[in-house]
Amino acid sequence: MTRTLIVLALLLSVAGLASAGDFGNIEAGVTTTEQVRELYGRASKEVPAKVEGYDTLQWVYERSQAPEGLVRMIVDFGLLTPSGYKPTVVRLLTLEPKPSIFSKKTVLDGWGIPDGEGSRDGVQTFFYREGLLVIFDKEGDDAVRLIFSIPQTSSRLAPPAAPAAPAAPAAPPKQ
């Protein structure tokens, strides 16, 4: 129990210092393969792939190679930018935490109120324009996946709407 609290405090401190789009010194659109290797060492497995015709690479850190508190960390490299394709730049960072590491309260305390919320098949999600998507378990208590990306400022998702003001009473009919 004490170890879990220490891990949670460490993760919260990192989350509190990070913007929504980065975690553990990995920032999508900025961090490179060399920097990730310096931070986390060699991945458990490296998976080459093609995405929209571009060569990409995925590094998976799992079990003892995953950072403390995580079941798995997945880093996807290869980002198409206005200045061209960057094969060694992080496109996505996916965290799969152990149970109770990222509760809904922890997510809200660390990243604030989401820019959008959704639910599909009973699974709640939080969306942050700064580059974070959080997927919760079926109970809605704990995050099962956090996906960090580049900022999504051009998203068509509207921020949560303010409650509408009550309508003014209708004017009485003229006689």
C-alpha positions as CSV (number, residue, x, y, z in Angstrom):
1,M,0.0,0.0,0.0
2,T,2.8,2.5,0.9
3,R,4.6,1.7,-2.4
4,T,1.4,2.4,-4.3
5,L,1.0,5.7,-2.6
6,I,4.6,6.7,-3.3
7,V,4.2,5.7,-7.0
8,L,1.0,7.7,-7.2
9,A,2.6,10.8,-5.7
10,L,5.5,10.5,-8.1
11,L,3.2,10.2,-11.1
12,L,1.1,13.1,-9.9
13,S,4.1,15.3,-9.5
14,V,5.2,14.5,-13.1
15,A,1.6,15.1,-14.3
16,G,1.4,18.4,-12.5
17,L,4.6,19.6,-14.1
18,A,3.7,18.4,-17.6
19,S,1.4,20.0,-20.1
20,A,-1.4,17.8,-21.3
21,G,0.6,16.7,-24.3
22,D,3.7,15.3,-22.5
23,F,4.5,12.8,-19.8
24,G,7.8,11.5,-18.4
25,N,9.9,13.9,-20.4
26,I,8.4,12.5,-23.7
27,E,6.5,15.1,-25.8
28,A,4.8,14.2,-29.0
29,G,6.1,16.2,-31.9
30,V,9.3,17.1,-30.1
31,T,11.1,14.1,-28.5
32,T,13.2,11.8,-30.7
33,T,14.2,8.1,-30.7
34,E,17.6,9.0,-29.2
35,Q,16.1,10.9,-26.3
36,V,13.6,8.2,-25.5
37,R,16.4,5.6,-25.5
38,E,18.4,7.8,-23.2
39,L,15.4,8.2,-20.8
40,Y,14.1,4.6,-20.8
41,G,16.7,2.4,-22.4
42,R,16.1,-0.3,-25.0
43,A,12.4,-1.3,-25.6
44,S,11.0,-4.7,-24.9
45,K,10.1,-4.9,-28.5
46,E,10.4,-2.7,-31.6
47,V,7.7,-3.0,-34.3
48,P,8.3,-1.5,-37.7
49,A,5.1,-0.6,-39.7
50,K,3.8,1.5,-42.5
51,V,1.3,4.3,-41.8
52,E,-0.2,6.1,-44.9
53,G,2.9,5.0,-46.9
54,Y,5.5,6.1,-44.4
55,D,7.9,3.9,-42.5
56,T,7.1,4.1,-38.8
57,L,8.4,2.5,-35.6
58,Q,6.7,1.5,-32.4
59,W,8.7,0.8,-29.2
60,V,6.9,-1.2,-26.5
61,Y,8.1,-1.1,-22.9
62,E,6.4,-3.7,-20.8
63,R,6.6,-5.6,-17.5
64,S,9.9,-4.7,-15.8
65,Q,10.9,-2.4,-18.6
66,A,7.8,-0.2,-18.2
67,P,8.1,2.8,-15.9
68,E,6.9,2.2,-12.3
69,G,3.2,2.1,-12.0
70,L,2.6,1.1,-15.7
71,V,1.8,-2.2,-17.3
72,R,3.0,-1.0,-20.6
73,M,4.3,2.2,-22.3
74,I,4.1,2.4,-26.1
75,V,6.0,5.0,-28.1
76,D,5.1,5.5,-31.8
77,F,7.6,7.3,-34.0
78,G,7.1,9.0,-37.3
79,L,5.4,12.3,-37.7
80,L,4.3,14.1,-40.8
81,T,4.8,17.9,-40.3
82,P,4.3,20.9,-42.6
83,S,8.1,20.8,-43.2
84,G,8.1,17.1,-44.1
85,Y,8.2,13.6,-42.6
86,K,10.2,13.2,-39.4
87,P,10.7,9.4,-38.9
88,T,12.5,9.7,-35.5
89,V,10.1,12.1,-33.8
90,V,7.4,10.8,-31.3
91,R,3.9,10.8,-32.8
92,L,2.1,9.2,-29.9
93,L,2.8,8.1,-26.4
94,T,0.4,5.5,-24.9
95,L,0.4,4.6,-21.2
96,E,-1.4,1.6,-19.8
97,P,-1.3,2.1,-16.0
98,K,-1.8,-0.5,-13.3
99,P,-5.2,-0.4,-11.6
100,S,-5.8,2.6,-9.3
101,I,-2.7,4.5,-10.5
102,F,-4.7,7.1,-12.6
103,S,-8.2,7.4,-11.0
104,K,-10.6,9.9,-12.5
105,K,-9.8,12.2,-9.6
106,T,-6.1,11.9,-10.3
107,V,-6.6,12.7,-13.9
108,L,-8.7,15.8,-13.1
109,D,-6.2,16.9,-10.4
110,G,-3.3,16.4,-12.8
111,W,-4.7,17.7,-16.1
112,G,-7.8,19.7,-15.1
113,I,-11.3,19.7,-16.6
114,P,-11.3,18.1,-20.1
115,D,-12.1,20.0,-23.2
116,G,-14.6,17.3,-24.1
117,E,-16.0,14.0,-22.8
118,G,-17.5,11.1,-24.5
119,S,-18.9,7.6,-23.9
120,R,-19.0,4.6,-26.1
121,D,-20.3,1.2,-25.1
122,G,-20.3,2.4,-21.5
123,V,-16.6,3.5,-21.6
124,Q,-16.0,7.1,-20.7
125,T,-13.3,9.2,-22.3
126,F,-11.8,12.6,-21.6
127,F,-10.3,14.7,-24.4
128,Y,-7.8,17.6,-23.9
129,R,-6.9,19.8,-26.9
130,E,-3.3,20.1,-25.6
131,G,-2.8,16.5,-26.7
132,L,-4.3,13.9,-24.3
133,L,-7.0,11.3,-24.6
134,V,-7.9,9.4,-21.5
135,I,-9.9,6.1,-21.6
136,F,-11.5,4.9,-18.4
137,D,-12.5,1.4,-17.3
138,K,-16.2,0.3,-17.6
139,E,-16.9,1.4,-14.1
140,G,-15.5,4.9,-14.9
141,D,-13.2,4.9,-11.9
142,D,-9.7,4.3,-13.3
143,A,-7.9,5.2,-16.5
144,V,-6.9,2.2,-18.5
145,R,-5.1,4.1,-21.3
146,L,-3.7,7.6,-21.7
147,I,-2.7,8.6,-25.2
148,F,-0.5,11.7,-25.6
149,S,-0.3,13.4,-29.0
150,I,0.6,16.7,-30.5
151,P,-1.9,19.5,-29.6
152,Q,-5.3,19.1,-31.3
153,T,-6.1,22.8,-31.4
154,S,-7.9,22.5,-34.7
155,S,-10.3,19.9,-33.4
156,R,-13.9,20.3,-34.3
157,L,-14.9,19.2,-30.8
158,A,-16.5,22.2,-29.1
159,P,-15.6,22.9,-25.4
160,P,-18.3,22.0,-22.9
161,A,-21.2,24.5,-23.2
162,A,-22.2,26.7,-20.4
163,P,-25.7,26.1,-19.0
164,A,-28.3,28.0,-21.0
165,A,-29.9,30.9,-19.2
166,P,-33.6,30.4,-18.5
167,A,-35.9,31.8,-21.1
168,A,-37.6,35.1,-20.4
169,P,-41.3,34.8,-19.7
170,A,-43.6,35.4,-22.7
171,A,-45.2,38.8,-22.8
172,P,-48.9,38.7,-22.0
173,P,-51.2,38.9,-25.1
174,K,-52.4,42.4,-26.0
175,Q,-56.0,43.0,-25.6
